[in-house]
Amino acid sequence: MANKYNLSRTIPAAVKREVRKRCGFGCVVCGSAIYDYEHFNPEFNEAREHNPDGIALLCPTDHARKRKKLLSHEQYLKSIANPKAIELKNAYAEWETSNFAPTIIIGQKIFAGGTSILTIDGELLLGFNKPEETGAPPRLNFRFYDRNQYEAFSIIDNEIIVFSDSFDIETTTNTWIVRSKLYKVDLIIELNPPNNILIRQLHFSYKKWELLAKDEIFELKYDGKPNLMLSGPVLVNGPCLFNLKGEGEIEMKDMNLQGLGGLQNQSTKPIMFEWPLFFYADTDDDTPFKDVKLAVIQNLNFLPIFTSEEIAKQLGSELIPSRFKLKKLGSKGFVKLLEIVALPQGIEKAILDPDLSSNSHAFSPIDLVKFVADNKKSISRNDPCPCESGLRFKHCHGKL
């Protein structure tokens, strides 16, 4: 697609390299290593050439903010003059080492620590290349082919590429939805750098191979016939994962698969807790709820909650700032805390007893919006407990 001066949107590789280097391999505003190339001087419609001095890197979120005028032109120019990644000396500190890669989640399958998740005949289709230089982040690559074997959406060395000949591609902030036909969703991908890439739905087709994934489904087919299926939540570790080759051959080496039966499922049954629960708050005992602040871990926007004081203290002082004190609440107080404090602060997920030595802790979240809605429903003390224990509510989760 070209502009009014017949300038193609395809930016020469040498120009891209110069732009990346000048911006520190990250979004000029926030430092994210997932980005687009954005013409700003002049805007693309008025550009007669791809001048690297007039192009900057913007992550999908800040790109959308700029389009919707939620990022002012003045702030944008200041960020271009002083890129965030240069300021941080890295494009996201969590990506600073060459052997680090954010977790990729496909449906209910968690792929952690791998450099290669999917290759076909040696061609990398989902995984990471090494950083371009010391201190730069690993380079995420995902070449997505829809059910018609058309490459509709790709991430090449951390650059998002959307092909204009695609049937339909919809984006909202950090989520992309790719359709090959009306009502045929082939890809839903959510980018959460630097922590994870979440592929909620996938219908991938390339060289007679198909990978189907949604919720608990994870199935590989070759030439239309089932070849491999993984059921239930699974954590996969290893430097080399699935290498598909030849006539339906799957190579799986240096791979460890661990079942994760504790993951929250999609059940409509309310989440139930034993009380009291413990959490870290920046507050005194007499502080009103509206002034309470809650601790989140390493800037991940979830609330850690604990079933005992002992488990809470195992988290480690370096992860919770010293001003946050351990508090405990019963059911009514906890629901009130979520409704008045957590949700207005944008904290919509919680992790029960998080174990930060495990990659799985961040991927079994409790939906706090649903939890508040469930617990605002009136449950009589003599009703059966919604947890389906067979006991009355007053003898089960209703007792304090």
Kinemage of the C-alpha trace (Angstrom):
@kinemage 1
@onewidth
@group {chain A} dominant
@subgroup {mainchain}
@vectorlist {calphas} color= white
{ca met a 1} P 0.000 0.000 0.000
{ca ala a 2} L 1.459 3.395 -1.033
{ca asn a 3} L 0.732 6.999 -0.076
{ca lys a 4} L -0.213 9.863 -2.415
{ca tyr a 5} L 3.427 10.203 -3.507
{ca asn a 6} L 3.517 6.484 -4.353
{ca leu a 7} L 5.821 5.774 -1.401
{ca ser a 8} L 5.463 2.156 -0.299
{ca arg a 9} L 4.872 1.330 3.364
{ca thr a 10} L 7.780 -1.120 3.140
{ca ile a 11} L 10.723 0.480 4.940
{ca pro a 12} L 14.218 -0.558 3.737
{ca ala a 13} L 16.086 -2.857 6.127
{ca ala a 14} L 18.975 -0.408 6.560
{ca val a 15} L 16.569 2.386 7.546
{ca lys a 16} L 14.820 0.117 10.060
{ca arg a 17} L 18.134 -0.808 11.620
{ca glu a 18} L 19.066 2.876 12.040
{ca val a 19} L 15.691 3.647 13.624
{ca arg a 20} L 15.951 0.698 16.014
{ca lys a 21} L 19.410 1.718 17.118
{ca arg a 22} L 18.420 5.355 17.682
{ca cys a 23} L 15.363 4.345 19.723
{ca gly a 24} L 17.242 1.787 21.817
{ca phe a 25} L 15.360 -1.217 20.385
{ca gly a 26} L 12.130 -0.202 22.114
{ca cys a 27} L 9.082 2.063 22.116
{ca val a 28} L 10.246 5.649 22.633
{ca val a 29} L 7.450 6.262 25.152
{ca cys a 30} L 7.503 3.163 27.391
{ca gly a 31} L 10.474 1.040 26.264
{ca ser a 32} L 8.416 -1.955 25.143
{ca ala a 33} L 10.270 -4.317 22.798
{ca ile a 34} L 7.093 -4.915 20.776
{ca tyr a 35} L 6.656 -2.012 18.373
{ca asp a 36} L 5.596 -0.520 15.043
{ca tyr a 37} L 7.569 1.922 12.883
{ca glu a 38} L 5.816 5.300 13.006
{ca his a 39} L 6.474 8.188 10.582
{ca phe a 40} L 6.230 11.459 12.491
{ca asn a 41} L 8.189 14.068 10.476
{ca pro a 42} L 6.383 14.158 8.166
{ca glu a 43} L 3.423 11.814 8.708
{ca phe a 44} L 3.428 8.874 6.276
{ca asn a 45} L 0.737 10.407 4.058
{ca glu a 46} L 3.021 13.388 3.393
{ca ala a 47} L 6.330 11.493 3.233
{ca arg a 48} L 8.303 11.361 -0.025
{ca glu a 49} L 10.992 9.034 1.403
{ca his a 50} L 11.689 6.791 4.390
{ca asn a 51} L 13.950 9.148 6.322
{ca pro a 52} L 15.185 7.414 9.510
{ca asp a 53} L 15.304 10.773 11.323
{ca gly a 54} L 11.550 11.099 10.808
{ca ile a 55} L 10.608 7.595 12.010
{ca ala a 56} L 10.262 6.343 15.603
{ca leu a 57} L 9.307 3.102 17.348
{ca leu a 58} L 5.927 2.954 19.097
{ca cys a 59} L 4.402 -0.049 20.887
{ca pro a 60} L 0.816 -0.991 19.904
{ca thr a 61} L -0.589 0.622 23.071
{ca asp a 62} L 1.153 3.975 22.614
{ca his a 63} L 0.474 3.856 18.870
{ca ala a 64} L -3.251 3.559 19.638
{ca arg a 65} L -2.983 6.335 22.259
{ca lys a 66} L -1.373 8.599 19.656
{ca arg a 67} L -4.099 7.875 17.089
{ca lys a 68} L -6.818 8.612 19.652
{ca lys a 69} L -4.999 11.787 20.829
{ca leu a 70} L -4.508 10.357 24.323
{ca leu a 71} L -0.768 10.847 23.815
{ca ser a 72} L -0.085 14.535 23.171
{ca his a 73} L 2.101 15.583 20.264
{ca glu a 74} L 4.374 17.472 22.672
{ca gln a 75} L 4.923 14.418 24.890
{ca tyr a 76} L 5.510 12.272 21.810
{ca leu a 77} L 8.243 14.620 20.540
{ca lys a 78} L 9.862 14.693 23.992
{ca ser a 79} L 9.922 10.882 24.021
{ca ile a 80} L 11.485 10.801 20.555
{ca ala a 81} L 14.227 13.158 21.757
{ca asn a 82} L 14.771 11.036 24.910
{ca pro a 83} L 13.709 7.435 24.163
{ca lys a 84} L 12.643 5.431 27.217
{ca ala a 85} L 14.724 2.395 26.263
{ca ile a 86} L 17.858 4.567 26.060
{ca glu a 87} L 17.019 5.992 29.488
{ca leu a 88} L 16.579 2.484 30.930
{ca lys a 89} L 19.678 1.229 29.067
{ca asn a 90} L 17.545 -1.717 27.961
{ca ala a 91} L 14.325 -2.265 26.105
{ca tyr a 92} L 12.630 -3.523 29.267
{ca ala a 93} L 14.985 -4.662 31.985
{ca glu a 94} L 13.342 -8.088 32.232
{ca trp a 95} L 14.615 -8.877 28.705
{ca glu a 96} L 18.188 -7.911 29.396
{ca thr a 97} L 19.857 -11.343 29.240
{ca ser a 98} L 20.314 -13.356 26.083
{ca asn a 99} L 18.749 -16.521 27.541
{ca phe a 100} L 15.572 -14.829 28.819
{ca ala a 101} L 12.327 -15.115 26.872
{ca pro a 102} L 8.838 -14.136 27.964
{ca thr a 103} L 6.394 -16.965 28.488
{ca ile a 104} L 4.124 -17.872 25.579
{ca ile a 105} L 0.684 -19.239 26.477
{ca ile a 106} L -1.390 -21.065 23.855
{ca gly a 107} L -4.869 -21.802 25.182
{ca gln a 108} L -4.150 -23.588 28.472
{ca lys a 109} L -0.598 -24.632 27.498
{ca ile a 110} L 2.218 -22.571 29.043
{ca phe a 111} L 5.541 -22.619 27.179
{ca ala a 112} L 8.264 -21.310 29.480
{ca gly a 113} L 11.998 -20.997 28.984
{ca gly a 114} L 12.105 -22.207 25.390
{ca thr a 115} L 13.934 -20.524 22.538
{ca ser a 116} L 12.040 -22.456 19.887
{ca ile a 117} L 8.383 -23.388 20.326
{ca leu a 118} L 7.396 -24.354 16.778
{ca thr a 119} L 9.529 -25.095 13.732
{ca ile a 120} L 8.523 -26.813 10.496
{ca asp a 121} L 11.332 -28.379 8.464
{ca gly a 122} L 13.782 -26.239 10.440
{ca glu a 123} L 11.931 -22.972 9.723
{ca leu a 124} L 11.213 -20.981 12.899
{ca leu a 125} L 7.516 -20.077 13.036
{ca leu a 126} L 7.094 -19.325 16.737
{ca gly a 127} L 9.964 -18.582 19.097
{ca phe a 128} L 12.952 -16.336 19.695
{ca asn a 129} L 16.162 -15.322 17.989
{ca lys a 130} L 19.123 -14.052 20.011
{ca pro a 131} L 19.388 -10.304 20.762
{ca glu a 132} L 20.939 -8.127 18.077
{ca glu a 133} L 23.549 -6.962 20.561
{ca thr a 134} L 24.387 -7.101 24.257
{ca gly a 135} L 21.651 -5.530 26.380
{ca ala a 136} L 19.007 -5.721 23.653
{ca pro a 137} L 15.958 -7.996 24.133
{ca pro a 138} L 15.483 -11.401 22.503
{ca arg a 139} L 13.749 -11.120 19.139
{ca leu a 140} L 10.256 -12.607 19.079
{ca asn a 141} L 9.233 -14.234 15.794
{ca phe a 142} L 5.752 -15.504 14.971
{ca arg a 143} L 4.755 -16.158 11.386
{ca phe a 144} L 1.036 -16.889 11.416
{ca tyr a 145} L -0.598 -18.693 8.483
{ca asp a 146} L -4.406 -18.886 8.586
{ca arg a 147} L -6.534 -21.888 7.645
{ca asn a 148} L -6.052 -20.949 3.964
{ca gln a 149} L -2.249 -21.034 4.424
{ca tyr a 150} L -2.056 -17.270 3.955
{ca glu a 151} L 0.460 -15.341 6.073
{ca ala a 152} L -1.911 -12.780 7.547
{ca phe a 153} L -0.090 -11.602 10.672
{ca ser a 154} L 3.525 -11.787 11.729
{ca ile a 155} L 5.930 -10.579 14.356
{ca ile a 156} L 9.424 -10.483 12.847
{ca asp a 157} L 12.254 -9.581 15.216
{ca asn a 158} L 9.771 -7.792 17.532
{ca glu a 159} L 8.110 -5.871 14.699
{ca ile a 160} L 4.374 -6.425 14.205
{ca ile a 161} L 3.445 -6.828 10.540
{ca val a 162} L -0.160 -6.852 9.361
{ca phe a 163} L -0.728 -7.735 5.723
{ca ser a 164} L -3.236 -5.515 3.920
{ca asp a 165} L -4.522 -8.384 1.743
{ca ser a 166} L -5.875 -10.204 4.817
{ca phe a 167} L -9.614 -10.794 4.990
{ca asp a 168} L -10.078 -9.018 8.313
{ca ile a 169} L -7.753 -7.996 11.145
{ca glu a 170} L -9.130 -6.203 14.189
{ca thr a 171} L -7.036 -4.678 16.962
{ca thr a 172} L -7.890 -3.202 20.354
{ca thr a 173} L -4.917 -1.951 22.382
{ca asn a 174} L -2.685 -5.041 22.781
{ca thr a 175} L -4.995 -7.668 21.239
{ca trp a 176} L -5.169 -8.702 17.576
{ca ile a 177} L -7.984 -10.772 16.037
{ca val a 178} L -7.416 -12.327 12.593
{ca arg a 179} L -10.301 -13.710 10.525
{ca ser a 180} L -9.965 -15.665 7.272
{ca lys a 181} L -13.692 -15.563 6.558
{ca leu a 182} L -16.757 -13.946 8.042
{ca tyr a 183} L -17.227 -15.433 11.532
{ca lys a 184} L -14.056 -17.564 11.086
{ca val a 185} L -11.571 -16.479 13.763
{ca asp a 186} L -8.122 -17.951 13.119
{ca leu a 187} L -6.061 -16.027 15.671
{ca ile a 188} L -6.594 -14.087 18.889
{ca ile a 189} L -3.257 -12.927 20.297
{ca glu a 190} L -2.654 -10.671 23.288
{ca leu a 191} L 0.783 -9.081 23.716
{ca asn a 192} L 1.798 -8.337 27.305
{ca pro a 193} L 5.476 -7.413 27.109
{ca pro a 194} L 7.750 -8.137 28.809
{ca asn a 195} L 5.910 -10.904 30.673
{ca asn a 196} L 3.899 -13.035 28.279
{ca ile a 197} L 2.358 -13.513 24.865
{ca leu a 198} L -1.117 -15.017 25.181
{ca ile a 199} L -2.605 -16.830 22.164
{ca arg a 200} L -6.230 -17.379 23.104
{ca gln a 201} L -7.321 -18.987 19.842
{ca leu a 202} L -5.347 -20.441 16.963
{ca his a 203} L -6.093 -22.128 13.650
{ca phe a 204} L -2.682 -22.357 12.004
{ca ser a 205} L -2.085 -24.124 8.684
{ca tyr a 206} L 1.243 -24.526 6.869
{ca lys a 207} L 2.787 -27.270 4.703
{ca lys a 208} L -0.030 -29.768 5.419
{ca trp a 209} L 0.327 -29.117 9.183
{ca glu a 210} L -2.491 -27.679 11.277
{ca leu a 211} L -2.301 -26.484 14.874
{ca leu a 212} L -5.656 -25.954 16.563
{ca ala a 213} L -5.799 -24.363 19.998
{ca lys a 214} L -8.591 -22.907 22.106
{ca asp a 215} L -9.217 -23.321 25.844
{ca glu a 216} L -8.275 -26.939 26.671
{ca ile a 217} L -7.864 -27.947 22.995
{ca phe a 218} L -4.306 -28.270 21.649
{ca glu a 219} L -4.166 -30.508 18.591
{ca leu a 220} L -1.656 -31.033 15.797
{ca lys a 221} L -2.876 -32.495 12.503
{ca tyr a 222} L -0.988 -33.572 9.404
{ca asp a 223} L -2.759 -33.745 6.055
{ca gly a 224} L -6.101 -33.493 7.845
{ca lys a 225} L -5.426 -36.404 10.223
{ca pro a 226} L -4.869 -36.079 14.024
{ca asn a 227} L -1.198 -36.430 14.949
{ca leu a 228} L -0.756 -35.143 18.518
{ca met a 229} L -3.106 -33.891 21.230
{ca leu a 230} L -2.346 -32.403 24.659
{ca ser a 231} L -5.269 -32.205 27.068
{ca gly a 232} L -5.809 -30.031 30.122
{ca pro a 233} L -3.586 -27.238 31.465
{ca val a 234} L 0.082 -28.059 30.842
{ca leu a 235} L 3.382 -26.307 31.622
{ca val a 236} L 6.055 -27.070 29.011
{ca asn a 237} L 9.747 -26.363 29.665
{ca gly a 238} L 12.761 -26.967 27.479
{ca pro a 239} L 15.156 -25.344 25.018
{ca cys a 240} L 13.660 -27.118 21.993
{ca leu a 241} L 9.965 -27.841 21.756
{ca phe a 242} L 8.017 -28.944 18.662
{ca asn a 243} L 9.965 -29.493 15.438
{ca leu a 244} L 7.620 -30.746 12.721
{ca lys a 245} L 9.185 -32.261 9.641
{ca gly a 246} L 8.842 -34.608 6.745
{ca glu a 247} L 5.687 -36.647 6.335
{ca gly a 248} L 3.988 -36.014 9.667
{ca glu a 249} L 7.032 -36.510 11.912
{ca ile a 250} L 7.129 -34.653 15.240
{ca glu a 251} L 10.427 -34.241 17.063
{ca met a 252} L 10.129 -33.366 20.753
{ca lys a 253} L 13.431 -33.246 22.623
{ca asp a 254} L 14.741 -31.654 25.814
{ca met a 255} L 11.139 -31.044 26.781
{ca asn a 256} L 9.448 -31.368 30.158
{ca leu a 257} L 5.644 -31.453 30.402
{ca gln a 258} L 3.974 -30.838 33.738
{ca gly a 259} L 0.225 -31.006 34.350
{ca leu a 260} L -1.293 -27.941 36.010
{ca gly a 261} L -4.491 -29.238 37.536
{ca gly a 262} L -4.659 -26.206 39.824
{ca leu a 263} L -5.329 -23.723 37.052
{ca gln a 264} L -8.629 -21.909 37.279
{ca asn a 265} L -11.025 -23.352 34.721
{ca gln a 266} L -13.901 -21.673 32.947
{ca ser a 267} L -16.504 -23.023 35.340
{ca thr a 268} L -19.471 -20.839 36.228
{ca lys a 269} L -19.152 -22.107 39.813
{ca pro a 270} L -18.176 -19.240 42.156
{ca ile a 271} L -14.593 -19.185 43.421
{ca met a 272} L -14.649 -19.979 47.136
{ca phe a 273} L -12.090 -19.123 49.847
{ca glu a 274} L -11.498 -20.093 53.422
{ca trp a 275} L -11.287 -17.016 55.666
{ca pro a 276} L -9.428 -14.967 56.690
{ca leu a 277} L -7.229 -14.088 53.697
{ca phe a 278} L -3.981 -12.122 53.913
{ca phe a 279} L -2.737 -9.354 51.605
{ca tyr a 280} L -0.221 -6.510 51.598
{ca ala a 281} L -1.596 -2.969 51.906
{ca asp a 282} L -0.126 0.520 52.294
{ca thr a 283} L -2.424 1.530 55.128
{ca asp a 284} L -2.856 1.837 58.862
{ca asp a 285} L -5.519 -0.080 60.765
{ca asp a 286} L -7.855 2.926 60.841
{ca thr a 287} L -7.341 4.002 57.201
{ca pro a 288} L -10.682 4.184 55.314
{ca phe a 289} L -11.023 1.763 52.404
{ca lys a 290} L -11.007 4.544 49.809
{ca asp a 291} L -7.435 5.501 50.825
{ca val a 292} L -6.000 1.975 50.849
{ca lys a 293} L -3.335 1.027 48.311
{ca leu a 294} L -2.593 -2.595 47.449
{ca ala a 295} L 0.748 -4.200 46.647
{ca val a 296} L 1.309 -5.734 43.241
{ca ile a 297} L 4.349 -7.849 42.406
{ca gln a 298} L 7.085 -6.401 40.191
{ca asn a 299} L 4.624 -4.067 38.492
{ca leu a 300} L 2.522 -7.012 37.306
{ca asn a 301} L -1.019 -5.819 37.693
{ca phe a 302} L -2.378 -8.573 39.902
{ca leu a 303} L -3.074 -8.749 43.623
{ca pro a 304} L -1.289 -11.523 45.554
{ca ile a 305} L -3.513 -13.006 48.260
{ca phe a 306} L -2.529 -15.668 50.753
{ca thr a 307} L -4.214 -18.374 52.776
{ca ser a 308} L -1.899 -17.906 55.752
{ca glu a 309} L 0.498 -15.377 57.251
{ca glu a 310} L 3.360 -17.883 56.931
{ca ile a 311} L 2.890 -18.294 53.178
{ca ala a 312} L 2.657 -14.526 52.729
{ca lys a 313} L 5.994 -13.965 54.468
{ca gln a 314} L 7.706 -16.467 52.163
{ca leu a 315} L 7.225 -14.035 49.288
{ca gly a 316} L 10.339 -12.095 50.215
{ca ser a 317} L 10.835 -8.499 51.270
{ca glu a 318} L 12.496 -7.562 47.982
{ca leu a 319} L 9.230 -8.177 46.128
{ca ile a 320} L 6.934 -6.174 48.394
{ca pro a 321} L 8.014 -2.596 49.315
{ca ser a 322} L 8.615 -2.114 53.044
{ca arg a 323} L 5.777 0.405 53.407
{ca phe a 324} L 3.235 -2.327 52.608
{ca lys a 325} L 2.059 -4.158 55.710
{ca leu a 326} L 0.435 -7.582 55.928
{ca lys a 327} L -3.292 -7.377 56.651
{ca lys a 328} L -6.037 -9.974 57.012
{ca leu a 329} L -9.739 -9.812 56.214
{ca gly a 330} L -12.856 -11.968 56.397
{ca ser a 331} L -15.297 -12.436 53.542
{ca lys a 332} L -17.324 -9.208 53.843
{ca gly a 333} L -14.269 -7.007 54.305
{ca phe a 334} L -12.415 -8.679 51.467
{ca val a 335} L -15.264 -8.205 48.969
{ca lys a 336} L -15.523 -4.575 50.069
{ca leu a 337} L -11.772 -4.137 49.596
{ca leu a 338} L -11.982 -5.463 46.054
{ca glu a 339} L -15.025 -3.391 45.143
{ca ile a 340} L -13.831 -0.073 46.621
{ca val a 341} L -10.050 -0.376 46.211
{ca ala a 342} L -8.791 -3.051 43.790
{ca leu a 343} L -11.180 -2.662 40.859
{ca pro a 344} L -11.030 1.181 40.785
{ca gln a 345} L -7.207 0.887 40.809
{ca gly a 346} L -7.371 -1.324 37.735
{ca ile a 347} L -6.454 -4.502 39.637
{ca glu a 348} L -8.850 -7.051 38.156
{ca lys a 349} L -6.907 -10.268 38.788
{ca ala a 350} L -5.538 -11.979 41.869
{ca ile a 351} L -3.183 -14.894 42.405
{ca leu a 352} L -3.725 -17.174 45.365
{ca asp a 353} L -0.495 -18.105 47.214
{ca pro a 354} L 1.816 -17.135 44.299
{ca asp a 355} L 5.055 -19.087 44.049
{ca leu a 356} L 7.478 -16.818 42.207
{ca ser a 357} L 9.954 -19.641 41.685
{ca ser a 358} L 7.440 -21.176 39.273
{ca asn a 359} L 6.507 -19.842 35.855
{ca ser a 360} L 2.925 -20.989 36.345
{ca his a 361} L 1.972 -18.613 39.160
{ca ala a 362} L 0.914 -15.758 36.898
{ca phe a 363} L -1.350 -17.824 34.682
{ca ser a 364} L -4.037 -19.123 37.002
{ca pro a 365} L -5.614 -15.765 37.806
{ca ile a 366} L -8.779 -15.236 39.779
{ca asp a 367} L -11.116 -12.861 37.970
{ca leu a 368} L -11.912 -10.286 40.656
{ca val a 369} L -14.787 -8.735 38.692
{ca lys a 370} L -16.486 -12.140 38.584
{ca phe a 371} L -15.553 -12.826 42.209
{ca val a 372} L -17.194 -9.585 43.416
{ca ala a 373} L -20.315 -10.273 41.312
{ca asp a 374} L -20.561 -13.845 42.637
{ca asn a 375} L -20.153 -12.796 46.257
{ca lys a 376} L -22.663 -9.948 46.074
{ca lys a 377} L -25.329 -12.514 45.339
{ca ser a 378} L -27.307 -13.380 48.424
{ca ile a 379} L -26.500 -16.841 49.794
{ca ser a 380} L -28.528 -18.046 52.753
{ca arg a 381} L -26.498 -19.593 55.562
{ca asn a 382} L -28.646 -22.719 55.254
{ca asp a 383} L -28.225 -23.030 51.470
{ca pro a 384} L -25.877 -25.672 50.023
{ca cys a 385} L -22.386 -24.173 49.666
{ca pro a 386} L -21.734 -23.142 46.022
{ca cys a 387} L -18.360 -24.948 46.154
{ca glu a 388} L -20.393 -28.207 45.871
{ca ser a 389} L -18.856 -29.710 49.018
{ca gly a 390} L -22.254 -31.067 50.041
{ca leu a 391} L -22.229 -28.995 53.241
{ca arg a 392} L -24.451 -26.074 54.115
{ca phe a 393} L -22.872 -22.678 53.465
{ca lys a 394} L -22.703 -21.875 57.210
{ca his a 395} L -20.653 -25.032 57.843
{ca cys a 396} L -18.343 -24.522 54.861
{ca his a 397} L -17.221 -21.271 53.202
{ca gly a 398} L -19.778 -19.246 55.120
{ca lys a 399} L -18.059 -19.661 58.474
{ca leu a 400} L -15.521 -17.075 59.612
